[in-house]
Amino acid sequence: MRLIIALLLPWLLFFTVGRPIAGVVCLILQITLVGWVVAAIWAVYALSQYNTDKKIAAAQLDR
């Protein structure tokens, strides 16, 4: 579900992963049509980093 949000409303994804300042910057970038593509790529990258961080934190708790 977050991947769909990252592609359609990139700025909203940053608020869901706890990065509101990046969300505001992304919203400003998204205002232009060309910026929308860059914002979507940035949001997908941020989502992958968020998922990786969650996996690492879960693995450290298992120790």
C-alpha positions as semicolon CSV with decimal commas, in nm:
position;residue;x (nm);y (nm);z (nm)
1;M;0,000;0,000;0,000
2;R;0,284;0,240;0,081
3;L;0,435;0,174;-0,261
4;I;0,117;0,298;-0,428
5;I;0,124;0,606;-0,206
6;A;0,490;0,661;-0,299
7;L;0,402;0,664;-0,667
8;L;0,080;0,865;-0,655
9;L;0,135;1,101;-0,360
10;P;0,507;1,094;-0,282
11;W;0,491;1,369;-0,021
12;L;0,239;1,173;0,185
13;L;0,473;0,875;0,215
14;F;0,729;1,082;0,402
15;F;0,469;1,170;0,664
16;T;0,378;0,803;0,709
17;V;0,741;0,701;0,768
18;G;0,805;0,983;1,015
19;R;0,995;1,233;0,799
20;P;0,770;1,543;0,784
21;I;1,039;1,790;0,672
22;A;1,125;1,569;0,377
23;G;0,751;1,552;0,307
24;V;0,726;1,929;0,281
25;V;1,033;1,945;0,054
26;C;0,886;1,668;-0,158
27;L;0,555;1,853;-0,185
28;I;0,735;2,162;-0,310
29;L;0,925;1,948;-0,561
30;Q;0,608;1,772;-0,669
31;I;0,436;2,095;-0,773
32;T;0,605;2,074;-1,113
33;L;0,536;1,789;-1,352
34;V;0,905;1,703;-1,391
35;G;0,948;1,723;-1,015
36;W;0,674;1,464;-0,970
37;V;0,893;1,196;-1,130
38;V;1,190;1,289;-0,913
39;A;0,969;1,301;-0,603
40;A;0,824;0,955;-0,679
41;I;1,171;0,805;-0,724
42;W;1,286;0,969;-0,401
43;A;0,980;0,837;-0,215
44;V;1,032;0,480;-0,338
45;Y;1,397;0,499;-0,232
46;A;1,299;0,634;0,111
47;L;1,044;0,354;0,147
48;S;1,305;0,090;0,073
49;Q;1,539;0,246;0,331
50;Y;1,256;0,254;0,586
51;N;1,180;-0,114;0,530
52;T;1,550;-0,203;0,559
53;D;1,580;-0,009;0,886
54;K;1,278;-0,194;1,027
55;K;1,431;-0,531;0,934
56;I;1,762;-0,442;1,095
57;A;1,590;-0,326;1,413
58;A;1,387;-0,649;1,428
59;A;1,699;-0,859;1,379
60;Q;1,877;-0,678;1,661
61;L;1,584;-0,743;1,895
62;D;1,603;-1,115;1,823
63;R;1,955;-1,135;1,964
